Amino acid sequence: MIMDNNLIVNIEQLIEKSNSILVFAHKRPDGDAVGSVIAFSLFLKSKGKKVTALLPDDPPPEYDFLKGFDSIVKKAEGEFDLYISLDEADLSRTYNIPDNIPKEKIINIDHHKSNTYFGGLNVVLPDYSSTCEILIEIVGERGNTDIYNALYTGMLTDTGGFKYANTSVRTLKHAIELIEKGVNHAYISQMVFMRMTRGKIKLLALALETLEFYGDKAIMTISLDMLNKTGTTMKDTESITGYTLVTRGIELGVLLREEAENRTRVSFRSKGKYDVDLMAKEFGGGGHKEAAGCTIDTDLQTASKIIKEKVIGL
């Protein structure tokens, strides 16, 4: 156990006093959001709690093998005894949850350094690879295979299959612990990384054709027209960002995605040389040093020009 044991005791006390619990994460959920919500919901249910698991947007289909995936809802109404926010730096990153939640009823568990400490109890550990890695220490020996599979999935995806700089000795030790508990690394890796649809493969091919290189920086774009041509949706673009970094010599990758006529989603990735969290913050976004994002309220062409001027330096 590496986390302060007092934090775990405080979490346990709040949980024990509660019956109905809402567990939720951020919009446009990634593997860590999906894995943490599923894992902690299953954990709380095993303790006899009435749990609602919420993600405001549909989770990507590559996580549909996890038990509990089909129990996730997109909206929750009414009041709950306790609200557990996972993998969220700020409550503005979610929606479809009850309004005006009392701060003292919120447990905020996250690994983003930009976290605003919006909970009554805040467990914010930026040196952890993922929120799922934090939950591994909270759950401890009290989980089961379904819980551990979800936790492993979140940790695996947020580290890029243990490729990113956020992979620490502690992270790998946690991975070993879960494998010793019965997690099948090969199976989860294949389910997450090796199940692209034909449409997504075609979308990736079109996106790769847009790659532009500027020194050690690369930019890729995905338009709504490309989604229409390949029969894909914005959910299919989530795992494509990493391909901006696979070229030798590239240290900074940027993916621009046209979400609507005048709204462009920008995702930044770095191998460590550049702090993309700072870049994203210039546009009202944020994230981590190696992975961050923002939204620019303009068309794809204009957004590309802005990024090239302010980030690439053209």
C-alpha positions, -999 to +999 in steps of 0.1 A: +000+000+000+015+033-010-014+058-006-019+074+028-040+049+047-060+077+064-074+087+030-087+052+025-102+052+060-120+085+053-134+071+020-146+040+037-163+060+064-183+081+039-192+050+019-204+031+050-227+060+060-243+060+025-268+038+008-275+054-026-243+064-045-238+080-079-204+072-095-195+093-125-167+105-148-161+130-175-176+136-209-160+119-239-149+090-216-116+072-222-105+039-209-096+053-175-130+069-171-148+038-182-126+014-162-128+034-130-166+039-131-172+003-138-147-010-113-157+012-084-194+007-091-189-031-089-169-027-057-196-006-041-223-030-051-203-059-036-206-039-003-244-039-006-248-003-018-274+010-043-251+023-071-258+043-103-229+043-127-229+073-151-210+085-181-225+115-198-215+103-233-216+067-247-185+048-238-163+036-267-173+001-278-138-013-273-147-015-236-179-035-241-162-067-228-161-054-193-188-067-170-209-037-160-205-019-193-242-024-201-253-010-167-238+025-174-264+053-178-261+087-194-283+107-170-291+107-133-318+126-115-329+129-080-307+129-049-281+105-037-264+100-003-230+102-019-214+113-052-181+099-063-164+117-091-137+098-109-110+110-134-124+146-135-103+177-129-134+198-126-172+192-125-175+213-156-162+183-175-194+164-170-231+169-173-264+150-168-258+149-131-280+166-104-275+203-099-261+220-068-246+189-052-234+197-017-196+197-016-195+176+015-213+148-003-186+146-031-156+123-031-132+135-058-107+109-069-084+119-097-049+121-111-050+154-130-027+181-117-052+207-128-078+193-104-098+220-087-104+201-054-142+204-057-150+176-033-156+175+004-129+147+003-103+150-024-079+122-034-059+139-061-026+121-069-010+135-101+020+112-099-003+082-105-006+070-141-044+069-139-074+071-117-077+033-120-042+030-104-054+050-074-085+028-071-063-003-071-049+008-037-084+017-024-099-017-035-069-037-024-076-073-018-114-068-017-121-070-054-129-098-078-119-106-114-144-083-129-133-053-108-096-061-115-102-064-152-118-029-153-090-014-132-063-030-154-081-017-185-080+019-173-043+017-163-034+000-195-051+026-217-039+057-199-003+045-202-007+036-238+000+000-231+027+010-207+045+030-234+040+066-220+062+084-195+036+082-168+044+045-165+063+042-132+078+014-112+047+015-090+025+013-121+042-019-133+041-033-098+003-027-097+000-044-131+018-074-118-004-075-087-035-076-109-021-102-132-013-123-101-050-119-091-061-134-124-062-105-149-053-118-184-030-091-199-030-105-235-068-108-236-074-072-223-048-058-246-063-075-276-099-064-267-088-028-263-062-023-290-069-050-316-106-047-324-108-018-349-138-019-372-132-018-409-147+017-409-122+029-383-093+014-402-105+034-433-108+065-412-073+060-398-060+057-434-076+090-444-063+107-412-028+095-419-029+111-453-034+145-437-002+143-415+020+173-418+055+175-403+072+206-389+105+197-374+098+175-344+061+183-345+032+166-364-004+176-371-032+154-383-068+164-391-102+145-392-132+162-408-169+154-406-167+145-442-142+118-434-165+104-408-194+103-432-173+086-459-162+058-436-195+054-417-178+063-384-185+086-355-165+109-332-162+080-308-141+062-334-115+091-333-106+088-296-077+063-300-063+078-332-044+107-315-015+085-306-007+079-343+006+115-345+036+104-324+047+072-341+070+088-366+107+087-358+119+121-345+085+135-336+081+148-301+048+166-303+016+154-320-016+173-325-049+159-338-077+183-348-112+168-351-142+187-365-169+181-340-194+205-357-194+233-383-178+258-359-163+236-332-130+218-334-116+194-308-078+196-304-058+167-288-021+171-279+004+143-273+040+145-262+069+121-257+080+143-228+099+171-244+069+194-246+044+201-218+011+198-237-010+206-206+003+242-208-005+243-245-040+231-240-045+256-211-039+285-236-071+275-253-091+268-221-083+231-219-059+210-199-048+175-190-014+161-184+022+169-194+021+142-221-016+142-230-041+171-230-069+186-250-091+216-256-120+228-278-118+258-301-151+273-312-143+277-349-142+257-381-115+231-388-095+252-412-093+282-389-085+260-359-057+244-379-043+279-387-045+290-351-026+258-338+001+262-365+007+298-355+005+294-317+018+259-311+039+250-342+053+286-346+046+291-383 
